């Protein structure tokens, strides 16, 4: 009597290879796809001029970390600040405004003041920054 080996059972196709292919495709499309929204027009960000001397002249607006305001070293509230800036601008239409905000000041304290200064007619608003240490 001759014993036959049973024929190996046919395994169903494993889907592990298919899962690998799908994973590779997912990674590929994630790498080549854009994840940010693009503007329908060209946007050129402004260039920072760190390391150069700050322009001289003008008024200096200081903003503390808690949002307190001072104009040329004198503490003011927002309504007084607006009237003082308007008076300074009436005296000198080419007046430069330097905004010196504390590094911990929130943008909600800084940006409305910059926007208001531009709306008043300041053509040159300079944000004072401290350059990072060079490695």
C-alpha positions in Angstrom: 0.0 0.0 0.0 1.3 3.3 -1.0 0.6 6.2 1.3 0.0 9.5 -0.3 0.8 12.7 1.2 -2.3 14.8 1.5 -2.2 17.7 -0.9 -1.4 20.9 0.9 -4.4 22.8 1.6 -4.7 25.9 -0.5 -4.5 28.9 1.6 -6.7 31.8 0.7 -4.9 34.8 -0.6 -3.7 36.9 2.3 -4.5 40.5 2.2 -1.3 41.5 3.9 0.4 42.4 0.6 -2.7 44.5 -0.3 -2.6 46.3 3.0 1.1 47.2 2.4 0.3 48.6 -1.0 -2.5 50.7 0.4 -0.3 52.0 3.2 2.5 52.9 0.7 0.0 54.7 -1.5 -1.4 56.6 1.5 2.1 57.7 2.6 3.0 58.7 -1.0 -0.1 60.9 -1.5 0.4 62.5 1.9 4.0 63.4 1.0 3.2 64.9 -2.4 -0.1 66.6 -1.5 -0.4 70.1 -0.2 -1.6 70.4 3.4 -2.1 74.1 3.5 -4.6 76.4 1.8 -3.2 78.4 -1.0 -4.3 81.9 -1.8 -5.8 82.5 -5.2 -3.2 85.2 -5.8 0.5 85.6 -5.2 1.6 86.5 -1.6 5.1 87.8 -0.9 5.8 88.0 2.9 7.7 91.1 4.1 11.4 90.9 4.8 12.7 91.4 8.3 15.6 93.8 8.7 17.1 92.4 11.9 20.7 93.4 12.6 20.3 96.9 11.1 20.0 100.1 13.1 16.5 101.2 14.1 15.3 104.3 12.3 15.7 107.4 14.4 12.9 109.8 15.3 9.2 109.3 15.8 7.1 108.3 18.8 7.6 105.1 20.8 4.5 103.1 21.9 5.3 100.6 24.6 3.0 97.7 25.3 3.5 95.7 28.6 2.8 92.0 28.9 -0.5 92.7 30.5 -1.5 95.2 27.8 -0.7 98.4 29.6 0.3 101.3 27.3 2.8 104.1 27.4 3.6 106.7 24.7 7.1 108.1 24.9 7.5 106.9 28.5 4.2 108.2 29.8 1.5 105.7 30.8 -1.8 106.2 29.1 -5.2 104.4 28.6 -6.4 103.5 25.1 -8.7 106.6 24.6 -6.0 109.0 25.7 -3.5 107.2 23.5 -5.7 107.6 20.4 -6.1 111.4 21.0 -2.4 111.8 21.7 -1.4 109.9 18.5 -3.8 112.0 16.5 -2.4 115.2 17.9 1.2 114.1 17.2 0.3 113.1 13.7 -1.4 116.5 13.1 1.9 118.2 14.1 4.0 116.0 11.8 2.3 114.0 9.1 5.5 112.0 8.4 5.8 110.9 12.0 7.2 107.4 12.5 5.6 105.1 15.2 7.8 102.5 16.9 5.9 99.8 18.6 7.9 98.2 21.4 5.8 95.3 22.8 6.9 93.0 25.6 7.7 89.5 24.4 4.9 88.0 26.5 2.3 90.5 25.2 -0.6 88.8 23.5 -1.3 89.7 19.9 -4.8 90.9 20.9 -3.0 93.8 22.6 -0.6 94.6 19.8 -2.4 94.2 16.4 -5.4 96.4 17.1 -3.0 99.3 18.0 -1.0 98.8 14.8 -4.2 98.7 12.8 -5.5 101.9 14.5 -2.2 103.7 13.9 -2.3 102.9 10.2 -6.0 104.0 10.0 -5.0 107.3 11.7 -2.5 107.9 8.9 0.8 106.7 10.1 2.7 105.6 7.0 5.6 104.1 8.8 5.0 101.7 11.8 8.1 99.9 13.0 7.8 96.9 15.2 10.8 96.6 17.6 12.2 93.1 17.8 15.2 91.5 19.4 17.2 89.3 17.0 17.7 85.7 18.1 21.2 84.6 19.1 23.1 83.3 16.1 24.5 79.8 16.6 
